[in-house]
């Protein structure tokens, strides 16, 4: 019954989703849907642990009631700028 209610709420954009942003890599991840904020809070530690195991840094968590269009958003522009900055300050190897 709970799963049916979650699907109904999600179809209207009323389910809860975890939005987890990382600074490195510069990404936004969406995990869910959840019936309540409490359900999302209970689940967040597992997702954060997985991201830490993958080497993510600068993790921020927000809980939102909406329906995400994409589950992972990679900020290629910010990542490219970081890479270009790295190239500018790195010594040349000859």
C-alpha positions as CSV (number, residue, x, y, z in Angstrom):
1,X,0.0,0.0,0.0
2,X,2.8,2.4,0.9
3,X,4.5,1.8,-2.5
4,X,1.3,2.7,-4.3
5,X,0.9,5.9,-2.3
6,X,4.5,6.8,-3.1
7,X,4.0,6.3,-6.8
8,X,0.8,8.4,-6.8
9,X,2.5,11.2,-4.9
10,X,5.5,11.0,-7.2
11,X,3.4,11.2,-10.3
12,X,2.0,14.6,-9.1
13,X,5.4,15.8,-7.9
14,X,4.5,15.6,-4.2
15,X,6.9,12.8,-3.1
16,X,10.0,13.6,-1.2
17,X,13.4,13.4,-2.8
18,X,16.9,13.7,-1.5
19,X,19.0,16.2,-3.4
20,X,22.7,15.5,-2.7
21,X,25.2,18.0,-4.2
22,X,28.9,17.4,-4.2
23,X,31.7,19.9,-4.9
24,X,34.1,17.4,-6.2
25,X,33.0,16.1,-8.6
26,X,30.6,18.9,-9.2
27,X,27.3,16.9,-9.4
28,X,23.8,16.9,-8.1
29,X,22.2,13.5,-7.4
30,X,18.5,12.8,-6.7
31,X,17.5,9.8,-4.6
32,X,13.9,8.8,-4.0
33,X,11.0,8.9,-4.1
34,X,10.1,8.8,-0.4
35,X,6.7,9.1,1.2
36,X,7.8,11.5,4.0
37,X,10.7,13.7,5.0
38,X,11.5,11.3,7.8
39,X,11.8,8.4,5.4
40,X,14.2,10.4,3.3
41,X,16.3,11.4,6.4
42,X,16.5,7.7,7.5
43,X,17.8,6.7,4.0
44,X,20.3,9.6,3.5
45,X,23.2,8.1,5.4
46,X,23.5,5.1,3.0
47,X,23.6,7.4,-0.1
48,X,26.2,9.7,1.5
49,X,28.3,6.7,2.5
50,X,28.3,5.5,-1.1
51,X,29.4,8.9,-2.4
52,X,32.1,9.1,0.2
53,X,33.4,5.7,-0.8
54,X,33.5,6.9,-4.4
55,X,35.7,9.9,-3.3
56,X,33.1,12.7,-3.4
57,X,33.9,15.8,-1.4
58,X,31.8,18.8,-0.2
59,X,28.5,16.9,0.2
60,X,25.3,18.9,0.9
61,X,21.9,17.3,1.4
62,X,18.4,18.9,0.8
63,X,15.0,17.3,0.9
64,X,12.5,18.5,-1.7
65,X,9.0,17.7,-2.7
66,X,9.1,17.6,-6.4
67,X,9.8,15.2,-9.3
68,X,13.3,15.5,-10.7
69,X,13.8,15.4,-14.5
70,X,17.2,13.8,-14.2
71,X,18.6,11.7,-11.4
72,X,22.2,12.8,-11.9
73,X,23.4,16.2,-13.1
74,X,27.1,16.6,-13.8
75,X,28.2,20.3,-14.0
76,X,30.6,19.9,-17.0
77,X,31.3,23.7,-17.2
78,X,32.4,24.0,-13.6
79,X,34.5,20.8,-13.9
80,X,36.1,22.0,-17.1
81,X,36.9,25.4,-15.5
82,X,38.6,23.6,-12.6
83,X,40.6,21.5,-15.0
84,X,41.6,24.5,-17.0
85,X,42.7,26.3,-13.8
86,X,44.7,23.2,-12.9
87,X,46.5,23.3,-16.3
88,X,47.3,27.0,-15.9
89,X,49.1,26.6,-12.6
90,X,50.7,23.2,-13.2
91,X,54.4,23.2,-14.3
92,X,55.1,22.0,-17.7
93,X,56.8,18.6,-18.0
94,X,59.4,18.4,-20.8
